Amino acid sequence: MLLGKIGDRVSGILNRGDDQKRVKGSVVLMKKNVLEFNPLSASVNVGSSLLDRVGDFLGNGISIQLVSGHSAGKVGKEAHLENWLTSLPALTPGDSLFRVTFEWDESIGVPEALIIKNNHLDEFFLKTITLEDVPGEGIVCFICNSWVYPAGRYKHTRVFFRNKSYLPSATPEPLLKYRKEELESLRGNGKGERKEWDRVYDYDVYNDLGDPDKGSKYVRQTLGGSSEFPYPRRGRTGRAPNRTDPKTESRLKRVNLMKPLDPLEALDIYVPRDERFGHLKMSDFLAYGLKSLSQSIKPALEHYFDQTRNEFDNFQEVYDLYEGGFKLPTAVLDTIRKTVPFNMLKELFRTDGEQFLRFPVPHVIKVDKSAWRTDAEFGREMLAGVHPIAIRRLEEFPPASKLDHKVYGDQTSKITEDHIEKNLEGLSVYEALYTNKLFILDHHDSFMPYLTRINSTATKTYASRTLLLLKNDGTLKPLAIELSLPHPKGDQFGAVSKVYTPAEEGVEATIWQLAKAYAAVNDSGYHQLISHWLNTHAVIEPFVIATNRQLSVLHPIYKLLQPHYRDTMNINALARQTLINAEGILESTVFPGKYALEMSAVVYKNWVFTEQALPADLLKRNGS
């Protein structure tokens, strides 16, 4: 029986007539078994047989059919990849190059699409299919860049379109059916838990940040779907709800760090398969490293900060991070060796525990250890650092607040002319204001509504306003820093504020350094939480989902947008699992703590899409 089937197949290959015109092609793909991770459980070769493997060798595991752009979408005969187990070398390591030969049907004309069927037991990554010497056209290319799973995993056939763009009204009529089926498949039905082979882009709210089944400490507000806590949508995974709160989604189980490192298994949160990182992308490793840091190395750091919990005890401990790291206690080092994979240990510290978490020395510290303390450097870093986009030109003095007066009382700045006029280089306050010399870094309104809750935890902070002078040499000089707290009698009584001004000697100089530190911490926290996470990562995800749900790959706008979405959904999914979740890295390192994401939702109320690009952003910040 087996030999008969093999003989029939070989006979079919050897005895094809020569009178039939043929079109040759090449296929570039990446087999799963060349990748640097183990197969996921869903792809285990259950039921593999000798006949399956013989089929692999003969090439009938993958079939391709040409689809006409006219003739009522005529579909050609199946052609199979040749010599699956003995492929030709390709230009890129890991790629496999195969030949394929099609029996040519003149009535098909120039093919506009291909139907791919994977009869193997494993998926593969299909890169390109190129047809050579197509009558009347020459070379025809199909850029695929997609994972193709076994045919039984799909409700619809996998179709790839020629590398051309068509507006819907100009799409060849035979392709409309395939275009419609493709979009329906990508939209899904909104039901069930998504599996790794699914290609479904669907929306959900951020109801997966907390873990209420672990206790009240891990309860977090659902973000999105309400006017109180609006938020951009995330990709739906469809995991089961928590037992404690059925409105929230359960989380992935904790990674077993004793197992061999497998990035996909370690953080296997669903995103459409083509949205996953490439197998060599370091972000997989880094994300897993952050997971390990949060679970295993954080206790080591807490042990190191033994005099003041979660804080550096002195400046030398900070310098140690740049000057050779610090040595972990033997007991802590032994614990980490038992829980963190060896290949990650090499990245974190030497085997003797020296130079743990050593960071590169900043250039300003290389020159002068105390240079960071100067006002000039404070202003330079604010403008040249990671977050200059919050600085705006001051239009009124004293600075005003946009918080609701009925809820928060008087939140107007307490900075006066007397505070700053002596440092205006001969100008009056209003001369500086009207000649566009005064600027402000204003984090007052963003943080004030949450200060009472934030300060009820171990974290203590202020809302801040930093006033700056634009000097004639183009640098910014700090003039005053206002630190504010809610009124002890209640928010409706307004802010209790104190203004600090530059000083170089005595107690006033030390207090001024602390004021600058609070202002810098606010700016760093706002950058990470709002400008970076919310306004960059989170807000783009619904655009990724909408583009894949509404625009065919044939659409020219899809082709324009798609490269800019690269890795976004994967990064965001990993962030929900390891960074922005309850007790995650962001809550542990950014001062709003457990209120970080909830506070960002309140700030999001003021986000306006049309204000994000230039020149609108500069005009909003009173640029000229």
Stockholm file with secondary structure:
# STOCKHOLM 1.0

chainA/1-624         MLLGKIGDRVSGILNRGDDQKRVKGSVVLMKKNVLEFNPLSASVNVGSSLLDRVGDFLGNGISIQLVSGHSAGKVGKEAHLENWLTSLPALTPGDSLFRVTFEWDESIGVPEALIIKNNHLDEFFLKTITLEDVPGEGIVCFICNSWVYPAGRYKHTRVFFRNKSYLPSATPEPLLKYRKEELESLRGNGKGERKEWDRVYDYDVYNDLGDPDKGSKYVRQTLGGSSEFPYPRRGRTGRAPNRTDPKTESRLKRVNLMKPLDPLEALDIYVPRDERFGHLKMSDFLAYGLKSLSQSIKPALEHYFDQTRNEFDNFQEVYDLYEGGFKLPTAVLDTIRKTVPFNMLKELFRTDGEQFLRFPVPHVIKVDKSAWRTDAEFGREMLAGVHPIAIRRLEEFPPASKLDHKVYGDQTSKITEDHIEKNLEGLSVYEALYTNKLFILDHHDSFMPYLTRINSTATKTYASRTLLLLKNDGTLKPLAIELSLPHPKGDQFGAVSKVYTPAEEGVEATIWQLAKAYAAVNDSGYHQLISHWLNTHAVIEPFVIATNRQLSVLHPIYKLLQPHYRDTMNINALARQTLINAEGILESTVFPGKYALEMSAVVYKNWVFTEQALPADLLKRNGS
#=GR chainA/1-624 SS CHHHHHHHHHHHHHTCCSSSCEEEEEEEEEEGGGSSSCCCGGGCCTTCCHHHHHHHHHTTTEEEEEEESSGGGCBCCCEECSCGGGCEECSSTTCEEEEEEEECCGGGCSEEEEEEEECSSSCEEEEEEEEEEETTTEEEEEEEEEEECCGGGCSSCEEEECSCCCCGGGSCHHHHHHHHHHHHHHHCCSCSCCCTTCCCCCEECBCCSCCGGGCGGGCCCCBSSSSSSCCCCEECCCCCBCSSCTTSBCCCCCCCTTSCCCHHHHTCCCCCGGGSCCTTCHHHHHHHHHHHIIIIIHHHHHHHSCSSTTSCSSHHHHHHHHTTCBCCCHHHHHHHHHHSCHHHHHHHCCTTSTTBTCCCCCHHHHHCTTGGGSHHHHHHHHHHSSCGGGEEECCSSSCCCCSCHHHHCCCCCCCCHHHHGGGSTTCCHHHHHHTTCEEEEECHHHHGGGHHHHTTSSCCCCEEEEEEEECTTSCEEEEEEEEEEECTTCGGGCEEEEEECCCCSHHHHHHHHHHHHHHHHHHHHHIIIIIIIIIIIGGGHHHHHHHHHHSCTTSHHHHHHGGGGTTHHHHHHHHHHHTSSTTSHHHHHSTTGGGHHHHHHHHHTTCCGGGSSTTHHHHHTTCC
#=GC SS_cons         CHHHHHHHHHHHHHTCCSSSCEEEEEEEEEEGGGSSSCCCGGGCCTTCCHHHHHHHHHTTTEEEEEEESSGGGCBCCCEECSCGGGCEECSSTTCEEEEEEEECCGGGCSEEEEEEEECSSSCEEEEEEEEEEETTTEEEEEEEEEEECCGGGCSSCEEEECSCCCCGGGSCHHHHHHHHHHHHHHHCCSCSCCCTTCCCCCEECBCCSCCGGGCGGGCCCCBSSSSSSCCCCEECCCCCBCSSCTTSBCCCCCCCTTSCCCHHHHTCCCCCGGGSCCTTCHHHHHHHHHHHIIIIIHHHHHHHSCSSTTSCSSHHHHHHHHTTCBCCCHHHHHHHHHHSCHHHHHHHCCTTSTTBTCCCCCHHHHHCTTGGGSHHHHHHHHHHSSCGGGEEECCSSSCCCCSCHHHHCCCCCCCCHHHHGGGSTTCCHHHHHHTTCEEEEECHHHHGGGHHHHTTSSCCCCEEEEEEEECTTSCEEEEEEEEEEECTTCGGGCEEEEEECCCCSHHHHHHHHHHHHHHHHHHHHHIIIIIIIIIIIGGGHHHHHHHHHHSCTTSHHHHHHGGGGTTHHHHHHHHHHHTSSTTSHHHHHSTTGGGHHHHHHHHHTTCCGGGSSTTHHHHHTTCC
//
